[in-house]
Amino acid sequence: MSDIILKAEHISKQYRLGQVGLGSLGHDVNRFWHKIRGKEDPYLTVGSVNDRSAKASSDYVWALQDINFEVKRGEVLGIIGKNGAGKSTLLKILSRVTAPTKGNIKTAGRIASLLEVGTGMHPELTGRENIFLNGAILGMTKVEISSKIDEIIEFSGCEMYIDTPVKRYSSGMRVRLGFAVAAFLEPEILVVDEVLAVGDAEFQKKAIGKMQDISNEGGRTVLFVSHNMGSVQSLCSRCILLEDGKLVKDGKTEEVINYYLSGSKESHVDLYHIKDRKGRGNVVFSKLTLNDKKSHETVFKLGDFLNFNFEFKIKKDIVSNNFRIIVGVYNIKEEGILRFDSQSQGALKFKENGITKITCSLEDHLTIMPGRYTVNVALFNDGILEDYLVGKVAFDIVNDNYLGSSRMLDTDSLSKVLYKHSWS
């Protein structure tokens, strides 16, 4: 057991729904009355399952239920799941930010956490002062912190602002400095939530590389939460999947990701109520669904097929019925990777009333490199822009043995597109 650095035993977390302050004194008295009689908390026996899309059947909800797992020293553990599955709640419990309702956490080392933008940063203190403050909280001496401060500042890329109060930093700068402090002050366990998504592409790559170095060279443990399956797959050796507050899968990263993808249900994006859009607006995008040949997805394997299924809402009578749709796919650096234009097949005709559905199908395998991609969509009628949405839809491509060889593709490749090929 000496190589186990963190152990979660029967972790459960319950929250109250609605206006928390209303009637809480009565509940506290009831709890106290049960406690002095040696009985279990009456509110631990009730509570809805943490399914955010369902109607609440109780005043309480279980954000986490009976979570059990162990993490070995030097292991990089990925934690994945849909929004609201309980990932961030679990990390807050592991980081001692909040206490579990049931269960306990056992650790054998210092924990540094980066859970939200600017976590642990005092807004009135400068970046330099915050470095010393966070180091002291982690139990380091001033001499230890001073020996690493130049590396921290250089890695963060905030040298110009290092003696400026953090309240004047952008959200990205706070993440940069917070991650640099957490990584370089050498905690035994580094806990990282989805905050890296706030940083730019350059910083994300640096942060992923640093986490790999922390694990490989320093033998330190990393707990990593992300919706970017490409990052999880390249960084993590093991993965756990949370669903509605329960741990449903624990194993090798590839196996857990495949299990997650096979059960993906959140595949459609409601575009109709988005306000940030351009165009005349007589006809607008109302929904976009992505799918392969089998089922609706938001995450695809390298080599899958991909369909864009659009629905439109006609808001005013159509004077001209001569439509054109353009779809652009962009990487995290906002570089255009793919472009599909309906004009290649001539003008599109819409129904005059109600909702119109149109599908753009890729007739070949999806061979752009693993990572996160966003979709821009534009709709023209007789050359006039009706609707234009930028980056409101995203999907992930994860690594897979598309080439059929014994080795997986190198995801750090400088290329943007993979083409199946052979050597002789």
Long-range contacts (C-beta under 8 A, 24 or more apart in sequence): 3-72, 3-73, 4-70, 4-71, 4-72, 4-73, 4-108, 5-71, 5-72, 5-73, 5-107, 5-108, 5-109, 5-188, 5-189, 5-221, 6-70, 6-71, 6-94, 6-105, 6-106, 6-107, 6-108, 6-189, 6-221, 6-223, 7-69, 7-70, 7-71, 7-105, 7-106, 7-107, 8-67, 8-68, 8-69, 8-70, 8-90, 8-94, 8-103, 8-105, 9-68, 9-103, 9-104, 9-105, 9-106, 10-66, 10-67, 10-68, 10-102, 10-103, 10-104, 11-64, 11-66, 11-67, 11-68, 11-90, 11-93, 11-100, 11-102, 11-103, 11-104, 11-105, 12-62, 12-64, 12-65, 12-66, 12-67, 12-100, 12-101, 12-102, 12-103, 13-62, 13-63, 13-64, 13-86, 13-89, 13-93, 13-98, 13-100, 13-101, 13-245, 14-43, 14-44, 14-47, 14-60, 14-61, 14-62, 14-63, 14-101, 15-60, 15-61, 15-63, 16-59, 16-60, 16-61, 17-48, 17-56, 17-58, 17-59, 17-60, 17-61, 18-59, 44-101, 44-102, 49-244, 49-245, 50-84, 50-85, 50-86, 50-244, 50-245, 51-244, 52-83, 52-84, 62-245, 63-89, 63-245, 64-89, 64-90, 64-93, 64-100, 64-245, 64-246, 65-245, 65-246, 66-102, 66-103, 66-246, 67-103, 67-242, 67-246, 67-247, 68-247, 69-240, 69-247, 69-250, 71-189, 71-221, 71-223, 72-221, 73-108, 73-188, 73-219, 73-220, 73-221, 74-215, 74-219, 74-220, 74-221, 75-215, 75-221, 75-222, 75-237, 75-238, 76-211, 76-212, 76-215, 76-221, 76-222, 76-224, 76-235, 76-236, 76-237, 76-238, 77-221, 77-222, 77-223, 77-224, 77-236, 77-238, 77-239, 77-240, 78-224, 78-225, 78-226, 78-232, 78-235, 78-236, 78-238, 78-239, 78-240, 78-253, 78-256, 79-223, 79-224, 79-225, 79-239, 79-240, 79-242, 80-225, 80-226, 80-227, 80-229, 80-232, 80-239, 80-240, 80-241, 80-242, 80-256, 80-257, 80-260, 81-241, 81-242, 81-243, 81-260, 82-243, 82-266, 85-242, 85-243, 85-244, 85-245, 86-242, 86-244, 86-245, 86-246, 87-193, 87-225, 87-242, 88-115, 88-193, 88-194, 88-225, 90-242, 91-115, 91-191, 91-193, 91-223, 91-225, 94-191, 94-223, 95-191, 107-189, 108-188, 109-187, 109-188, 109-189, 109-221, 110-138, 110-139, 110-187, 110-188, 110-189, 111-187, 111-188, 111-189, 111-190, 111-191, 112-138, 112-181, 112-182, 112-183, 112-185, 112-187, 112-189, 112-190, 112-191, 113-182, 113-191, 114-175, 114-178, 114-179, 114-182, 114-190, 114-191, 114-192, 114-193, 114-195, 115-191, 115-193, 115-195, 116-193, 116-195, 117-171, 117-174, 117-175, 117-178, 117-195, 117-198, 118-166, 118-169, 118-171, 118-174, 118-175, 118-178, 119-178, 119-195, 120-178, 120-181, 121-166, 121-174, 121-177, 121-178, 122-166, 123-165, 123-166, 123-167, 124-165, 124-166, 124-167, 125-165, 125-166, 126-162, 126-163, 126-164, 126-165, 126-166, 127-153, 127-156, 127-158, 127-161, 127-162, 127-163, 127-164, 127-166, 127-169, 127-177, 128-153, 128-162, 128-163, 130-166, 130-177, 130-181, 131-177, 131-181, 134-181, 134-182, 134-185, 135-181, 135-185, 138-185, 138-187, 140-185, 140-186, 145-185, 148-184, 148-185, 151-184, 152-177, 152-180, 152-181, 152-184, 152-185, 153-180, 155-180, 155-183, 155-184, 155-206, 155-210, 156-180, 157-203, 171-198, 172-198, 172-199, 172-200, 172-203, 175-199, 175-203, 176-203, 179-207, 179-210, 183-207, 183-210, 183-211, 183-214, 186-218, 186-220, 187-220, 188-220, 188-221, 189-220, 189-221, 189-222, 189-223, 190-214, 190-220, 190-221, 190-222, 190-223, 191-222, 191-223, 192-222, 192-223, 192-224, 192-225, 193-225, 194-225, 194-226, 194-227, 196-226, 196-231, 197-226, 197-227, 197-228, 201-331, 201-332, 201-333, 204-231, 204-332, 208-234, 208-235, 211-235, 227-396, 228-371, 228-372, 228-396, 229-257, 229-261, 229-299, 229-370, 229-396, 229-397, 229-398, 230-370, 230-371, 230-372, 230-396, 230-397, 230-398, 230-399, 230-411, 232-257, 233-257, 233-370, 233-398, 233-399, 233-411, 234-370, 234-399, 234-411, 234-412, 257-299, 257-398, 260-299, 261-297, 261-299, 261-300, 261-301, 261-398, 264-295, 264-296, 264-297, 264-298, 264-299, 265-296, 266-298, 267-291, 267-295, 267-296, 267-297, 267-298, 268-296, 269-392, 269-393, 271-389, 271-392, 271-393, 272-313, 274-389, 274-392, 276-389, 276-390, 276-392, 277-387, 277-388, 277-389, 278-385, 278-387, 278-388, 279-378, 279-379, 279-385, 279-386, 279-387, 279-388, 280-381, 280-384, 280-385, 280-386, 281-315, 281-386, 281-387, 282-314, 282-315, 282-316, 282-318, 282-381, 282-386, 283-312, 283-313, 283-314, 283-315, 283-316, 283-318, 283-323, 283-350, 283-379, 283-381, 283-386, 283-387, 284-312, 284-313, 284-315, 284-379, 284-386, 284-387, 285-310, 285-311, 285-312, 285-377, 285-379, 285-387, 285-389, 286-311, 286-312, 286-313, 286-355, 287-311, 288-375, 288-377, 288-393, 290-393, 290-395, 297-395, 298-394, 298-395, 298-396, 299-395, 299-396, 299-397, 299-398, 300-366, 300-395, 300-396, 300-397, 300-398, 301-397, 301-398, 301-399, 301-400, 301-402, 302-366, 302-367, 302-369, 302-370, 302-397, 302-398, 302-399, 302-400, 302-402, 302-409, 302-418, 303-365, 303-366, 303-367, 303-400, 303-402, 304-365, 304-366, 305-361, 305-362, 305-364, 305-365, 305-366, 306-361, 306-362, 306-366, 307-359, 307-360, 307-361, 307-362, 308-340, 308-359, 308-360, 308-361, 308-375, 309-357, 309-358, 309-359, 310-357, 310-358, 310-359, 310-360, 310-377, 311-355, 311-356, 311-357, 312-350, 312-355, 312-356, 312-357, 312-358, 312-379, 313-355, 314-350, 314-351, 314-352, 314-353, 314-354, 314-355, 314-356, 317-352, 318-350, 318-352, 318-381, 320-381, 320-382, 321-349, 321-350, 321-352, 321-381, 322-347, 322-349, 322-381, 322-382, 323-347, 323-348, 323-349, 323-350, 323-379, 323-380, 323-381, 323-386, 324-348, 324-379, 324-380, 324-381, 325-358, 325-360, 325-377, 325-378, 325-379, 325-380, 326-377, 326-378, 326-380, 327-360, 327-375, 327-376, 327-377, 328-375, 328-376, 328-377, 328-378, 329-368, 329-373, 329-374, 329-375, 330-373, 330-374, 330-375, 330-376, 330-391, 331-368, 331-371, 331-372, 331-373, 331-416, 332-371, 332-372, 332-373, 335-416, 337-368, 337-373, 337-416, 337-417, 338-368, 365-402, 365-420, 366-397, 367-402, 367-417, 367-418, 367-419, 367-420, 368-397, 368-416, 368-417, 368-418, 369-397, 369-411, 369-413, 369-415, 369-416, 369-417, 369-418, 370-396, 370-397, 370-398, 370-399, 370-409, 370-411, 371-396, 371-397, 371-411, 372-396, 373-397
